[in-house]
Amino acid sequence: MNVDKIRTLVEEHRNGELSTDDLMERLKAFPYEDLGFARIDHHRKLRNGYPEVIYGQGKSPEQGAAIFQRLAAHNGNVLCTRATPRMAEAIRAVEPGAIYHPVCRMVELRRSNHEPLGLVVVATGGTSDIPVAEEAAIVLESFGSRVERLYDVGVAGIHRLLAHTALVRQANCIVAVAGMEGALPSVIGGLVEVPVIAVPTSIGYGASFGGVTALLAMLNSCAAGVSVVNIDNGFGAACQADMINKLTVRGREREQRG
């Protein structure tokens, strides 16, 4: 349920196209819908601009499909992260338009296609970090941000990043995804004047401790403007980056209007 949906319902009721009983029936799921095993927060987009996103891990395929179907009834775009192939099949059975992205284990239904706004660069230290980076990139694109991917530009071959300095400096925000020693966000943070969101990944040998080494390195970055999300949390990084990107775009639009 979003502002446009509510406005349409109110106008239909005012014009006599929708009876009071029908209007009340449509609003029964507001602000949440109780499925017994889940309470779907249809009010979330009205509160913070983003619809609820399904975290698929730990849910059965049937539960994921049921939640996805109800969210699709109220939103143009729907996302399910950490979805298994079986869950993706169950979702596609009820929403054939949904797409499964196996690299990042995400199911996406995208029916609202607006002109992408601003620019967020999603960069990775290595190829092994791409699943987490793709989670961030697809979420950003679904939310309406323009994304440029810059993969495998880690510090072991820093010239690979420096070859794209111009692109990185055009961005309103950078999502830097890295495992191992987690140095990439600090390097990028020293090149740009915009926020860098660091995403530690669980990639690395034994002393990486499943991403804890990268997490601590990023938290101890000496580069100003670097913030850190949880290990492998591409989704959380994307939400923050999208907010920053759109705030920047709106600020520039206000400046142009004078």
Residue pairs with C-beta under 8 A, 6 or more apart in sequence:
1 29
1 30
1 31
1 42
1 43
1 45
1 46
1 74
2 45
2 46
2 51
2 74
2 75
3 46
5 74
6 46
9 18
9 23
9 26
9 27
12 18
12 23
13 19
13 20
13 23
18 26
29 40
29 42
29 70
29 74
30 42
30 43
31 41
31 42
31 43
31 46
32 39
32 40
32 41
32 42
32 43
33 39
33 40
33 42
33 70
35 66
35 67
35 70
37 63
38 63
38 66
38 67
40 52
40 67
40 70
40 71
41 52
42 52
42 71
42 74
44 50
44 51
44 52
45 51
45 75
50 143
50 239
51 71
51 74
51 75
51 77
51 78
52 71
53 79
53 80
53 81
53 139
53 235
54 64
54 67
54 68
54 71
54 78
54 79
54 80
54 81
54 83
55 80
55 81
55 82
56 64
56 80
56 81
56 82
56 83
56 84
56 87
56 105
56 107
57 81
57 82
59 67
59 87
60 87
61 84
61 86
61 87
61 89
61 90
61 91
62 90
64 80
64 83
64 87
64 90
64 91
64 107
65 87
65 90
65 91
65 93
65 94
66 94
67 80
68 78
68 80
68 91
68 94
68 95
68 98
68 107
68 109
69 91
69 94
69 95
71 78
72 78
72 95
72 109
76 110
76 111
76 112
77 108
77 109
77 110
77 111
77 112
77 142
77 143
78 95
78 98
78 108
78 109
79 106
79 107
79 108
79 109
79 138
79 139
79 142
80 87
80 91
80 106
80 107
80 108
81 104
81 105
81 106
81 135
81 139
81 235
82 105
82 106
83 91
83 100
83 105
83 106
83 107
84 105
85 100
85 102
87 107
88 98
88 100
88 107
91 98
91 107
92 98
92 100
92 107
95 109
97 109
97 111
98 107
98 108
98 109
99 107
99 108
99 109
99 110
100 106
100 107
101 107
101 108
101 134
101 138
103 130
103 131
103 134
104 131
104 132
104 134
104 135
104 138
104 234
105 131
105 135
106 134
106 135
106 138
106 139
108 138
108 142
110 142
114 144
116 141
116 144
116 145
116 146
116 147
117 144
117 145
117 146
117 245
117 246
117 249
118 145
118 146
118 172
118 245
118 246
118 248
118 249
119 145
119 146
119 147
119 148
119 170
119 171
119 172
119 245
120 140
120 145
120 146
120 147
120 148
120 171
120 172
120 173
120 174
120 175
120 241
120 242
120 245
121 147
121 148
121 149
121 150
121 167
121 168
121 171
121 173
121 174
121 175
122 133
122 136
122 137
122 140
122 147
122 148
122 149
122 150
122 174
122 175
122 177
123 133
123 149
123 150
123 151
123 153
123 161
123 168
123 174
123 175
123 176
123 177
123 184
123 188
124 130
124 132
124 133
124 150
124 151
124 152
124 153
124 154
124 176
124 177
124 178
124 184
125 152
125 153
125 154
125 155
125 176
125 177
125 178
125 179
125 180
125 182
125 183
125 184
126 152
126 154
126 178
126 179
126 180
126 203
127 151
127 152
128 179
128 201
128 203
129 151
129 177
129 178
129 179
129 201
129 203
130 151
132 177
132 199
132 201
132 232
132 233
132 234
133 149
133 151
133 175
133 177
133 199
133 234
134 234
135 234
135 235
135 238
136 175
136 177
136 199
136 234
136 235
136 237
136 238
136 241
137 147
137 149
137 234
137 238
139 234
139 235
139 238
139 239
139 242
140 147
140 175
140 238
140 241
140 242
140 245
141 147
143 238
143 239
143 242
144 242
144 246
145 241
145 242
145 245
145 246
148 167
148 171
150 161
150 164
150 167
150 168
152 160
153 160
153 161
153 164
153 184
154 160
154 161
154 178
154 180
154 183
154 184
155 161
155 181
155 183
155 184
155 187
158 187
161 168
161 184
161 187
161 188
165 191
168 174
168 188
168 191
168 192
169 191
169 192
169 193
171 192
171 194
172 194
172 244
172 245
172 248
172 249
173 194
173 195
173 196
173 197
173 241
173 244
173 245
173 248
174 188
174 192
174 194
174 195
174 196
174 197
174 241
175 196
175 197
175 199
175 234
175 237
175 238
175 241
176 184
176 185
176 188
176 196
176 197
176 198
176 199
177 184
177 199
177 201
177 234
177 237
178 184
178 185
178 198
178 199
178 200
178 201
178 214
178 218
179 200
179 201
179 202
179 203
179 204
179 208
179 211
179 214
180 203
180 204
180 208
180 213
180 214
181 204
181 213
181 214
181 217
182 198
182 200
182 213
182 214
182 215
182 216
182 217
182 218
183 217
184 198
185 196
185 197
185 198
185 218
185 221
185 223
185 226
185 228
186 217
186 218
186 221
186 222
186 223
186 226
187 223
188 196
188 223
189 196
189 221
189 223
189 224
189 225
189 226
190 223
192 225
193 225
194 225
194 244
194 248
195 225
195 226
195 227
195 241
195 244
196 223
196 225
196 226
196 227
197 226
197 227
197 228
197 229
197 237
197 240
197 241
198 218
198 221
198 226
198 227
198 228
198 229
199 228
199 229
199 232
199 233
199 234
199 237
200 211
200 212
200 214
200 215
200 217
200 218
200 228
200 230
200 231
200 232
201 211
201 214
201 231
201 232
202 208
202 210
202 211
202 231
202 232
203 211
204 211
204 213
204 214
207 213
208 214
210 231
211 231
211 232
212 231
214 231
215 228
215 230
215 231
218 226
218 228
219 228
221 228
227 240
229 236
229 237
229 240
230 236
